[in-house]
């Protein structure tokens, strides 16, 4: 059964927006959780530079609208967790459903990254989407009952694709005072929920989860059958079951272990029948302690993957190894070239946004800076207008860096940014296709190398050269 949740994100503690986004996206994209990064997809951003791209959009928004919020109120991104029942779905299909959910929930107006985690028995998606929209003139409106709307949309998508959902989910009521405190960011319960949701996913067992909660600053105790937590500045302990059905001790243990009504078969791991997978090194697995049952499964698996590799070669008209090698290299170069171009576009977009901000700041602070230069008591005047003076001086430094080039108009920079964004959209669609093609060719070549023993031959040659 598929489960979803929505969490607004703010800058964590003393960290900046960019550092907070970096930390969360780096965690989401960990190689051990996403099969070496293969299970990471994104929309209108590159997974590797998503934090910088999110931040660039926010700088443009603040420059264009003149609006900004203090860190304690600024929602910088939203996180969606989408979990599936063990054994019900493949990682690749889970990633596609996560992408579809993010696209429909944001209506294609916000950048997002989908990371599919397979380190637990239950496959689940971490989806992070930018609170600032693509046109950088507005933010995502976290409307009333948005979590319920997300759940309904998730259920609809899962039913359309033939996956189970939770029928008639029970929801705990919440008092008006708690709702109001949660909106203001002062609810101990809401902060406790967010801490649990943030620390729980990476835990191997329940004791590690409790250790993480203590390291986060919470006191943990048991009172009878109740599990209780207390924040450093909190007067009373909060019982976990009062946070909702998903936070009882039994539910937390289930979320860690991934145990639901049905467990996957251990004899036949689920695989995608359409895509090529790498062949299994059977001998290495046996040496690592795998038994005869695994050996039998692996031999059948390798035969199926070898057949899929052969079909791939036939479908693409590849008749010899040299042609496969040439196409694999070409696919890699095409992907690399598109990656470089997208990074160039993103860099220029960031420069354009920064220059626009300097032009606007220069105009706003010009009179204050003139008064500062004429002031007889510059120290006192500087102390009263530090922020404005620093912005003006930063703008002047940016203009000096242009050299003999004239300072462009804001309208010109807006037009350039729009053109860069349009080119990036076109490149990104081509980038996704090129990435998929490159991976398929690389896997096919690696499988053929394994079948022909080319890797072993190369290793032996290298050893001979070393000797």
Phi, psi and omega per residue, in radians:
X1 nan 2.478 -3.074
X2 -1.628 2.352 -3.137
X3 -2.199 2.490 3.140
X4 -2.354 2.692 3.072
X5 -2.589 2.722 -3.103
X6 -2.207 2.298 -3.129
X7 -2.358 2.082 3.031
X8 -1.244 2.494 3.140
X9 -1.983 2.441 3.000
X10 -2.121 2.934 3.077
X11 -1.050 2.328 -3.041
X12 -1.485 2.034 3.064
X13 0.990 -2.188 -3.127
X14 -1.560 0.036 -3.106
X15 -1.312 2.682 3.084
X16 -1.376 2.967 3.083
X17 -1.019 -0.827 -3.077
X18 -1.095 -0.759 -3.124
X19 -1.143 -0.683 3.099
X20 -1.077 -0.790 3.119
X21 -1.123 -0.718 3.102
X22 -1.005 -0.849 -3.086
X23 -1.056 -0.807 -3.078
X24 -1.194 -0.765 -3.114
X25 -1.218 -0.620 3.074
X26 -1.108 -0.730 3.106
X27 -1.106 -0.809 -3.106
X28 -1.038 -0.619 -3.004
X29 -1.712 0.273 3.134
X30 -0.935 2.357 -3.041
X31 -1.086 -0.653 -3.102
X32 -1.218 -0.295 3.126
X33 -1.672 -0.425 -2.988
X34 -2.097 0.483 3.120
X35 0.958 0.931 3.103
X36 1.233 0.392 3.131
X37 1.554 0.014 -3.139
X38 -1.195 -0.465 -3.047
X39 -1.717 0.613 3.091
X40 -2.074 2.174 3.059
X41 -2.230 2.891 -3.100
X42 -2.693 2.894 3.132
X43 -2.250 2.148 3.086
X44 1.013 0.504 3.024
X45 -2.858 2.825 3.049
X46 -1.671 2.368 -3.130
X47 -0.966 -0.641 -3.083
X48 -1.204 -0.494 -3.062
X49 -2.112 0.362 -3.060
X50 -1.065 -0.666 -3.115
X51 -1.076 -0.784 3.120
X52 -1.138 -0.669 -3.127
X53 -1.215 -0.673 3.059
X54 -1.048 -0.789 -3.096
X55 -1.166 -0.669 3.100
X56 -1.046 -0.766 3.115
X57 -1.052 -0.643 -3.121
X58 -1.225 -0.672 3.097
X59 -1.096 -0.728 3.118
X60 -1.137 -0.739 3.124
X61 -1.023 -0.815 -3.115
X62 -1.146 -0.637 3.131
X63 -1.217 -0.787 -3.090
X64 -1.195 -0.750 -3.019
X65 -1.683 -0.371 -3.071
X66 1.295 0.168 -3.102
X67 -1.817 2.430 3.045
X68 -2.682 2.754 -3.102
X69 -2.166 2.658 3.029
X70 -1.130 2.731 -3.017
X71 -0.987 -0.626 -3.081
X72 -1.242 -0.214 -3.140
X73 -2.026 -0.183 -3.013
X74 -1.450 1.975 3.046
X75 -1.450 1.997 -3.039
X76 -1.648 -0.413 -3.140
X77 -2.870 2.970 3.070
X78 -2.216 2.432 3.102
X79 -1.932 2.307 3.037
X80 -1.983 2.292 2.982
X81 -1.883 2.229 3.122
X82 -2.193 1.976 -3.072
X83 -1.988 2.602 -3.117
X84 -2.165 2.697 3.120
X85 -1.159 2.408 -3.134
X86 -0.975 2.400 3.073
X87 1.384 -0.006 -3.033
X88 -1.623 -0.384 -2.981
X89 -2.560 2.642 3.059
X90 -1.472 2.741 3.121
X91 -1.019 -0.715 -3.114
X92 -1.131 -0.741 3.127
X93 -1.174 -0.658 3.082
X94 -1.050 -0.733 3.102
X95 -1.090 -0.691 3.127
X96 -1.160 -0.684 3.118
X97 -1.191 -0.629 3.082
X98 -1.118 -0.724 3.108
X99 -1.107 -0.760 3.139
X100 -1.117 -0.723 3.123
X101 -1.102 -0.804 -3.136
X102 -1.108 -0.734 -3.124
X103 -1.107 -0.764 -3.111
X104 -1.285 -0.654 -3.103
X105 -1.218 -0.652 3.133
X106 -1.600 -0.052 -3.116
X107 1.003 0.467 3.107
X108 1.212 0.324 -3.064
X109 -1.829 0.042 -3.089
X110 -2.400 2.493 3.043
X111 -1.166 2.543 3.063
X112 -2.665 2.774 3.084
X113 -2.215 2.282 3.126
X114 -1.967 2.070 3.110
X115 -2.037 2.063 -3.133
X116 -1.640 2.112 -3.086
X117 -1.730 2.306 3.141
X118 -2.137 0.296 -3.114
X119 -1.434 -0.118 3.062
X120 -2.003 2.904 3.128
X121 -1.180 -0.439 3.068
X122 -1.752 2.122 3.105
X123 -1.225 2.378 -3.140
X124 -2.579 2.691 3.139
X125 -1.854 2.413 2.914
X126 -1.843 2.047 -3.128
X127 -2.031 2.109 3.078
X128 -1.982 2.141 3.071
X129 -2.161 2.546 -3.066
X130 -1.201 2.348 3.109
X131 -1.217 -0.461 3.112
X132 -1.500 2.400 -3.077
X133 -1.375 3.059 -3.053
X134 -1.157 -0.592 -3.122
X135 -1.456 -0.051 3.058
X136 1.052 0.517 3.100
X137 -2.120 0.165 3.132
X138 -2.894 3.028 -3.132
X139 -2.226 2.830 3.115
X140 -1.126 2.293 3.134
X141 -1.630 1.905 3.136
X142 -1.374 1.448 -2.996
X143 -1.228 2.926 -3.130
X144 -1.068 2.362 3.127
X145 1.054 0.587 3.138
X146 -1.125 -0.589 3.114
X147 -1.114 -0.670 3.103
X148 -1.183 -0.676 3.101
X149 -1.132 -0.684 3.088
X150 -1.096 -0.733 -3.137
X151 -1.108 -0.743 3.139
X152 -1.131 -0.716 3.120
X153 -1.131 -0.732 3.114
X154 -1.083 -0.763 3.108
X155 -1.075 -0.724 -3.135
X156 -1.081 -0.799 -3.137
X157 -1.107 -0.762 -3.111
X158 -1.146 -0.698 3.113
X159 -1.123 -0.706 3.141
X160 -1.070 -0.542 -3.116
X161 -1.715 0.089 3.039
X162 1.484 0.408 3.132
X163 -1.890 2.678 -3.043
X164 -1.355 2.744 3.093
X165 -2.340 2.891 3.080
X166 -1.427 2.083 3.130
X167 -1.499 2.359 3.098
X168 0.901 1.031 -3.139
X169 -1.130 2.455 3.127
X170 -1.509 2.440 3.135
X171 -2.215 2.362 3.095
X172 -1.342 2.484 3.072
X173 -1.306 2.806 3.142
X174 -2.375 2.309 -3.124
X175 -1.215 2.748 -3.129
X176 -1.025 -0.724 -3.117
X177 -1.067 -0.679 -3.133
X178 -1.185 -0.725 3.122
X179 -1.083 -0.780 -3.124
X180 -1.131 -0.725 3.124
X181 -1.140 -0.664 3.129
X182 -1.113 -0.710 3.121
X183 -1.110 -0.628 -3.130
X184 -1.450 -0.066 3.138
X185 1.356 0.296 -3.092
X186 -1.959 0.148 -3.121
X187 -1.378 2.104 3.089
X188 -1.081 -0.672 -3.130
X189 -1.136 -0.755 -3.125
X190 -1.145 -0.718 3.105
X191 -1.138 -0.636 3.103
X192 -1.161 -0.734 3.090
X193 -1.036 -0.800 -3.116
X194 -1.110 -0.687 3.113
X195 -1.129 -0.764 3.124
X196 -1.102 -0.811 -3.122
X197 -1.098 -0.579 -3.121
X198 -1.364 -0.571 -3.055
X199 -1.629 -0.436 -3.021
X200 -1.150 -0.741 -2.988
X201 -0.982 -0.608 -3.059
X202 -1.572 0.077 -3.047
X203 -1.447 2.424 3.097
X204 -1.446 -0.562 3.132
X205 -2.623 3.086 -3.035
X206 -1.177 -0.622 -3.117
X207 -1.166 -0.645 3.079
X208 -1.125 -0.664 3.094
X209 -1.066 -0.799 3.127
X210 -1.099 -0.660 3.113
X211 -1.111 -0.705 3.115
X212 -1.131 -0.691 3.118
X213 -1.107 -0.719 3.109
X214 -1.132 -0.725 3.119
X215 -1.120 -0.489 3.107
X216 -1.304 -0.176 3.107
X217 1.914 0.005 -3.126
X218 -1.494 2.463 2.917
X219 -1.458 2.411 -3.126
X220 -2.154 2.316 3.096
X221 -2.638 2.857 3.035
X222 -1.990 2.391 3.087
X223 -2.274 1.767 -3.005
X224 1.186 -2.149 3.103
X225 -1.666 0.039 -3.054
X226 -1.637 2.460 2.988
X227 -1.738 2.254 -3.024
X228 -2.257 2.598 3.125
X229 -2.282 2.642 3.064
X230 -2.520 2.222 3.092
X231 -1.292 2.794 -3.077
X232 -0.947 -0.712 -3.087
X233 -1.672 0.123 -3.079
X234 -1.524 2.451 -3.095
X235 -1.388 -0.797 -3.077
X236 -2.011 2.740 3.057
X237 -1.286 2.633 3.063
X238 -1.933 2.206 3.106
X239 -1.357 2.355 -3.013
X240 -1.073 -0.619 -3.082
X241 -1.190 -0.312 3.109
X242 -1.356 -0.147 3.097
X243 -1.419 -0.308 -3.122
X244 2.379 2.968 -3.077
X245 -1.081 -0.492 -3.107
X246 -1.399 -0.023 -3.046
X247 -2.090 0.125 3.000
X248 -1.145 2.793 -3.120
X249 -1.044 -0.717 3.127
X250 -1.092 -0.738 3.137
X251 -1.157 -0.675 3.119
X252 -1.136 -0.712 3.102
X253 -1.112 -0.691 3.113
X254 -1.151 -0.696 -3.136
X255 -1.127 -0.558 3.118
X256 -1.319 -0.844 -3.057
X257 -1.411 -0.380 -3.121
X258 1.335 0.299 -3.126
X259 -1.429 2.143 3.089
X260 -2.197 -2.758 -3.098
X261 -1.166 -0.473 -3.071
X262 -2.375 2.416 3.127
X263 -1.937 2.656 -3.095
X264 -1.285 2.711 3.080
X265 -1.194 2.402 -3.133
X266 -1.502 -0.286 -3.062
X267 -1.452 -0.471 -3.087
X268 -2.334 1.615 3.072
X269 -1.010 2.560 -3.130
X270 -1.308 2.341 3.089
X271 -2.311 2.812 3.103
X272 -1.484 2.176 -3.075
X273 -1.347 -0.232 -3.060
X274 -1.675 -0.625 -3.033
X275 -1.672 2.690 3.126
X276 -1.402 2.352 3.026
X277 -1.972 2.739 3.115
X278 -1.240 2.527 3.110
X279 -1.156 2.611 -3.107
X280 -1.503 2.345 3.019
X281 -1.419 1.618 -3.000
X282 -1.101 -0.786 -3.066
X283 -1.085 -0.703 3.129
X284 -1.110 -0.691 3.128
X285 -1.168 -0.694 3.122
X286 -1.123 -0.737 3.104
X287 -1.095 -0.494 3.130
X288 -1.419 -0.031 3.054
X289 1.989 0.054 3.113
X290 -1.251 2.592 -3.058
X291 -1.676 -2.962 -3.118
X292 -1.117 -0.641 3.129
X293 -1.047 -0.753 3.117
X294 -1.140 -0.696 -3.137
X295 -1.055 -0.740 3.136
X296 -1.125 -0.788 3.130
X297 -1.083 -0.752 -3.068
X298 -1.127 -0.641 3.115
X299 -1.123 -0.742 3.097
X300 -1.145 -0.740 3.130
X301 -1.034 -0.796 -3.122
X302 -1.127 -0.647 3.095
X303 -1.106 -0.747 3.129
X304 -1.130 -0.755 -3.124
X305 -1.196 -0.615 3.076
X306 -1.114 -0.669 3.105
X307 -1.158 -0.712 3.116
X308 -1.138 -0.654 3.094
X309 -1.103 -0.767 3.110
X310 -1.072 -0.770 3.098
X311 -1.053 -0.695 3.117
X312 -1.056 -0.767 3.140
X313 -1.124 -0.740 3.139
X314 -1.159 -0.751 -3.124
X315 -1.084 -0.532 -3.101
X316 -1.744 0.149 3.048
X317 1.169 0.540 -3.141
X318 -1.637 2.118 -3.012
X319 -1.915 -0.307 3.121
X320 -2.526 2.935 -3.035
X321 -1.154 -0.685 -3.126
X322 -1.057 -0.690 3.126
X323 -1.158 -0.697 3.088
X324 -1.075 -0.754 -3.140
X325 -1.109 -0.738 3.141
X326 -1.115 -0.786 -3.125
X327 -1.184 -0.632 3.118
X328 -1.106 -0.779 3.106
X329 -1.118 -0.717 3.141
X330 -1.121 -0.712 3.116
X331 -1.111 -0.705 3.102
X332 -1.129 -0.729 3.133
X333 -1.156 -0.711 3.121
X334 -1.065 -0.785 3.115
X335 -1.091 -0.770 -3.138
X336 -1.084 -0.740 -3.130
X337 -1.115 -0.732 3.113
X338 -1.160 -0.672 3.113
X339 -1.075 -0.768 3.125
X340 -1.100 -0.770 -3.124
X341 -1.114 -0.713 3.134
X342 -1.125 -0.715 3.107
X343 -1.129 -0.658 3.082
X344 -1.086 -0.781 3.124
X345 -1.088 -0.761 3.138
X346 -1.122 -0.680 3.107
X347 -1.118 -0.751 3.126
X348 -1.185 -0.639 3.087
X349 -1.084 -0.725 3.114
X350 -1.128 -0.728 3.111
X351 -1.100 -0.743 3.138
X352 -1.093 -0.785 3.134
X353 -1.093 -0.723 -3.128
X354 -1.147 -0.732 -3.133
X355 -1.163 -0.680 3.074
X356 -1.033 -0.749 -3.136
X357 -1.101 -0.718 3.129
X358 -1.130 -0.716 -3.140
X359 -1.085 -0.790 -3.138
X360 -1.155 -0.763 3.128
X361 -1.108 -0.675 3.134
X362 -1.069 -0.765 -3.131
X363 -1.137 -0.715 -3.082
X364 -1.225 -0.543 -3.011
X365 -1.847 0.099 -3.066
X366 -1.027 -0.857 -3.082
X367 -1.154 -0.677 3.124
X368 -1.109 -0.713 -3.122
X369 -1.192 -0.641 3.076
X370 -1.070 -0.789 3.121
X371 -1.102 -0.620 3.127
X372 -1.129 -0.752 -3.139
X373 -1.127 -0.585 -3.113
X374 -1.504 -0.223 -3.057
X375 -1.137 2.464 3.095
X376 -1.417 -0.503 3.113
X377 -1.975 1.415 -3.023
X378 -1.151 -0.629 -3.124
X379 -1.075 -0.791 -3.129
X380 -1.160 -0.739 -3.141
X381 -1.156 -0.697 3.132
X382 -1.105 -0.713 3.137
X383 -1.101 -0.590 -3.121
X384 -1.408 -0.395 -3.069
X385 -2.308 0.674 -3.058
X386 -1.001 -0.846 -3.049
X387 -1.097 -0.804 -3.122
X388 -1.117 -0.724 -3.122
X389 -1.157 -0.714 3.118
X390 -1.102 -0.728 3.110
X391 -1.084 -0.729 -3.133
X392 -1.137 -0.762 -3.135
X393 -1.167 -0.653 3.089
X394 -1.121 -0.666 3.109
X395 -1.153 -0.750 3.125
X396 -1.084 -0.692 3.117
X397 -1.117 -0.686 3.120
X398 -1.143 -0.678 3.116
X399 -1.193 -0.678 3.118
X400 -1.108 -0.592 -3.130
X401 -1.163 -0.316 3.102
X402 -1.276 -0.279 3.140
X403 1.226 -2.232 -3.103
X404 -1.452 -0.109 -3.129
X405 -1.245 2.434 3.097
X406 -1.244 2.643 3.098
X407 -1.250 2.156 -3.087
X408 -1.237 2.876 3.063
X409 -1.404 2.680 3.104
X410 -1.055 -0.688 -3.137
X411 -1.097 -0.674 3.109
X412 -1.101 -0.754 3.141
X413 -1.158 -0.632 3.096
X414 -1.106 -0.749 3.102
X415 -1.118 -0.735 3.136
X416 -1.112 -0.748 3.140
X417 -1.082 -0.736 3.129
X418 -1.084 -0.700 3.116
X419 -1.168 -0.717 3.104
X420 -1.102 -0.727 3.131
X421 -1.114 -0.719 3.126
X422 -1.116 -0.737 3.119
X423 -1.153 -0.664 3.132
X424 -1.126 -0.698 3.100
X425 -1.031 -0.796 -3.132
X426 -1.141 -0.771 3.125
X427 -1.111 -0.632 -3.066
X428 -1.182 -0.673 3.092
X429 -1.085 -0.737 3.107
X430 -1.178 -0.632 3.131
X431 -1.058 -0.764 -3.128
X432 -1.096 -0.764 3.121
X433 -1.121 -0.740 -3.118
X434 -1.147 -0.675 3.133
X435 -1.103 -0.796 3.137
X436 -1.089 -0.761 -3.134
X437 -1.113 -0.741 -3.137
X438 -1.072 -0.790 -3.124
X439 -1.087 -0.753 -3.125
X440 -1.115 -0.755 3.132
X441 -1.155 -0.725 3.136
X442 -1.095 -0.750 3.126
X443 -1.138 -0.747 3.129
X444 -1.067 -0.759 -3.135
X445 -1.152 -0.745 3.122
X446 -1.086 -0.685 3.110
X447 -1.156 -0.747 3.111
X448 -1.121 -0.711 3.086
X449 -1.033 -0.728 3.135
X450 -1.154 -0.777 -3.130
X451 -1.095 -0.736 -3.101
X452 -1.453 -0.146 -3.136
X453 1.314 0.368 -3.080
X454 -1.176 -0.706 -3.139
X455 -1.076 -0.757 3.138
X456 -1.113 -0.703 3.138
X457 -1.113 -0.744 3.123
X458 -1.106 -0.706 3.129
X459 -1.100 -0.732 3.128
X460 -1.117 -0.701 3.131
X461 -1.115 -0.720 3.121
X462 -1.105 -0.702 3.098
X463 -1.114 -0.698 3.131
X464 -1.106 -0.733 3.112
X465 -1.094 -0.737 3.136
X466 -1.104 -0.701 3.119
X467 -1.136 nan nan
